[in-house]
């Protein structure tokens, strides 16, 4: 702006000299600034306030939603989220979902975990838990329940999660591999049961599931570096309980550990050298065998089915019973039925078995697997029932060679080829005793006694004649010793005649012996029938009627 110059105005009516305008000062024009420096102070304050607000918002962390089956012990504004016992978040709200089947828990976590909130991150509710395998969460009895978290760097970033139903036994970043085991029954296994390798605990059971085919699939985790010991030919078996055996080598007891005895367990090993097979990939499927012996038992893909007919009781024989050849397992029993023939009034029990011919090797002959069993039958092989355990009455099928028997053959006229059988040892003994007694009963003891009496009369006449002859010889002083011999023979024959008399003790004893033999045969028959019905009668006695 231009400041105006001020010139004095002469008063009216005055007659002074004229003013000198050139001597007067002149005004200078200056431009004023649009913004004053004073305005910088509130501007800086506003920026600082905005930064503090942003920093405070960032410090609040990320808001996530966790889906749970129940909100037991969770209180909005109090329940904490912890990682390794360090508080990393707080529950802000608890509500139901639209279906009222789940609870949605909203929690705000610290910003340091933003990059770890991925699909592999795990959440679970920590509260007191007492299971056969572990006791956990007892500290929450005083501090209250809290939500546990295990961050992960795997997966995509997300803000919605589903909580685990139980604390994880194995965290997502743990070194090792998971494997699947298929079995027909779970037995005493449970989540948390240990996994052993040569009696070293190397993992545990982390889950199980019943499949549509009624098979149980058990999931185990083997920690590093032991997971490399699991190879494609590795055998897994159920190591639960105690393996108790009583055989020719005595009493043997084996168990992996006291924990497996109480909680059950799984063990694994590989046949042969450790590097004989490639390492198994994660999630590989294996068969869970009931025992170590069954796991390492050699398996054959080819099997032949045959039928056996026994003319005696098959009590104690069950489906799955072993078929052995001189103590070596060659198959098993697959079916037992009862066939009735009303016309012939006969009852037969066909026993179906499976034999693995590849277990046999014929030297110097055609070792084709279809001809192996037929060749053995021609050599005298027969099937026989034997008792394997007196305590349980278990019976098995024993195959052996009987060269003295008549040559046999495989009967192929039926639906399945039929193998010849032989009676059991006890049945054969009883049959032999019965045949002997039948022959003894057919002996004509009365006729024999009469013949002996007639023979004794003839001998008596002969001896009398010889006595007269010896008298003559004595008079002639010939053969002095013959007289004494004949006297002794006469006395012996007289004693024999007395022993064979109708009222003699010997004849009575022979009749008594025959009666006792008959009673013994009947007792053996009763014993055989009792043992067939109750094989453990030798140990516990006969059952009360």
Rosetta blueprint (number, residue, H / E / L):
1 X L
2 X L
3 X L
4 X L
5 X L
6 X L
7 X L
8 X L
9 X L
10 X L
11 X L
12 X L
13 X L
14 X L
15 X L
16 X L
17 X L
18 X L
19 X L
20 X L
21 X H
22 X H
23 X H
24 X L
25 X L
26 X L
27 X L
28 X L
29 X L
30 X L
31 X L
32 X L
33 X L
34 X L
35 X L
36 X L
37 X L
38 X L
39 X H
40 X H
41 X H
42 X H
43 X H
44 X H
45 X H
46 X H
47 X H
48 X H
49 X H
50 X H
51 X H
52 X H
53 X H
54 X H
55 X H
56 X H
57 X H
58 X H
59 X H
60 X L
61 X L
62 X E
63 X E
64 X E
65 X E
66 X E
67 X E
68 X E
69 X L
70 X L
71 X L
72 X L
73 X L
74 X L
75 X L
76 X L
77 X L
78 X L
79 X L
80 X E
81 X E
82 X E
83 X E
84 X L
85 X L
86 X E
87 X E
88 X E
89 X E
90 X E
91 X E
92 X E
93 X E
94 X E
95 X E
96 X E
97 X L
98 X L
99 X L
100 X L
101 X L
102 X L
103 X E
104 X E
105 X E
106 X E
107 X E
108 X E
109 X E
110 X L
111 X H
112 X H
113 X H
114 X H
115 X H
116 X H
117 X L
118 X E
119 X L
120 X L
121 X L
122 X E
123 X E
124 X E
125 X E
126 X E
127 X L
128 X L
129 X E
130 X E
131 X L
132 X L
133 X L
134 X L
135 X E
136 X E
137 X L
138 X L
139 X L
140 X H
141 X H
142 X H
143 X H
144 X L
145 X L
146 X E
147 X E
148 X E
149 X E
150 X E
151 X L
152 X L
153 X L
154 X L
155 X L
156 X L
157 X E
158 X L
159 X L
160 X E
161 X E
162 X E
163 X L
164 X E
165 X L
166 X L
167 X L
168 X L
169 X L
170 X L
171 X L
172 X L
173 X L
174 X L
175 X L
176 X E
177 X E
178 X E
179 X E
180 X E
181 X E
182 X E
183 X E
184 X L
185 X L
186 X L
187 X L
188 X L
189 X L
190 X L
191 X L
192 X L
193 X L
194 X E
195 X E
196 X E
197 X E
198 X L
199 X L
200 X E
201 X E
202 X E
203 X E
204 X E
205 X E
206 X E
207 X E
208 X E
209 X E
210 X E
211 X L
212 X L
213 X L
214 X L
215 X L
216 X E
217 X E
218 X E
219 X E
220 X E
221 X E
222 X E
223 X E
224 X L
225 X L
226 X H
227 X H
228 X H
229 X H
230 X L
231 X E
232 X L
233 X L
234 X E
235 X E
236 X E
237 X E
238 X E
239 X L
240 X L
241 X L
242 X L
243 X E
244 X E
245 X E
246 X E
247 X E
248 X L
249 X L
250 X E
251 X E
252 X E
253 X E
254 X E
255 X L
256 X L
257 X L
258 X H
259 X H
260 X H
261 X H
262 X H
263 X H
264 X L
265 X E
266 X E
267 X E
268 X E
269 X E
270 X E
271 X L
272 X L
273 X L
274 X L
275 X L
276 X L
277 X L
278 X L
279 X E
280 X L
281 X L
282 X L
283 X L
284 X L
285 X E
286 X E
287 X E
288 X E
289 X E
290 X L
291 X L
292 X H
293 X H
294 X H
295 X H
296 X H
297 X L
298 X L
299 X L
300 X L
301 X L
302 X L
303 X L
304 X E
305 X E
306 X E
307 X E
308 X E
309 X E
310 X E
311 X L
312 X L
313 X L
314 X L
315 X L
316 X L
317 X L
318 X L
319 X L
320 X L
321 X L
322 X E
323 X E
324 X E
325 X E
326 X L
327 X L
328 X E
329 X E
330 X E
331 X E
332 X E
333 X E
334 X E
335 X E
336 X E
337 X L
338 X L
339 X E
340 X E
341 X E
342 X L
343 X L
344 X L
345 X L
346 X E
347 X E
348 X E
349 X E
350 X E
351 X E
352 X E
353 X E
354 X E
355 X E
356 X L
357 X H
358 X H
359 X H
360 X L
361 X L
362 X L
363 X L
364 X L
365 X L
366 X L
367 X L
368 X L
369 X L
370 X L
371 X L
372 X H
373 X H
374 X H
375 X H
376 X H
377 X H
378 X H
379 X L
380 X L
381 X E
382 X E
383 X E
384 X E
385 X E
386 X E
387 X E
388 X E
389 X E
390 X L
391 X L
392 X L
393 X L
394 X E
395 X E
396 X E
397 X E
398 X E
399 X E
400 X E
401 X E
402 X L
403 X L
404 X L
405 X L
406 X L
407 X L
408 X L
409 X L
410 X L
411 X E
412 X L
413 X L
414 X L
415 X L
416 X L
417 X L
418 X E
419 X L
420 X L
421 X E
422 X L
423 X L
424 X L
425 X H
426 X H
427 X H
428 X H
429 X H
430 X H
431 X H
432 X H
433 X H
434 X H
435 X H
436 X H
437 X H
438 X H
439 X H
440 X H
441 X H
442 X H
443 X L
444 X L
445 X H
446 X H
447 X H
448 X H
449 X H
450 X H
451 X H
452 X H
453 X H
454 X H
455 X H
456 X H
457 X H
458 X H
459 X H
460 X H
461 X H
462 X H
463 X H
464 X H
465 X H
466 X H
467 X H
468 X H
469 X H
470 X H
471 X H
472 X H
473 X H
474 X H
475 X H
476 X L
477 X L
478 X L
479 X L
480 X H
481 X H
482 X H
483 X H
484 X H
485 X H
486 X H
487 X H
488 X H
489 X H
490 X H
491 X H
492 X H
493 X H
494 X H
495 X H
496 X H
497 X H
498 X H
499 X H
500 X L
501 X L
502 X L
503 X L
504 X L
505 X H
506 X H
507 X H
508 X H
509 X H
510 X H
511 X H
512 X H
513 X H
514 X H
515 X H
516 X H
517 X H
518 X H
519 X H
520 X H
521 X H
522 X H
523 X H
524 X H
525 X H
526 X H
527 X H
528 X H
529 X H
530 X H
531 X H
532 X H
533 X H
534 X L
535 X L
536 X L
537 X H
538 X H
539 X H
540 X H
541 X L
542 X L
543 X L
544 X L
545 X L
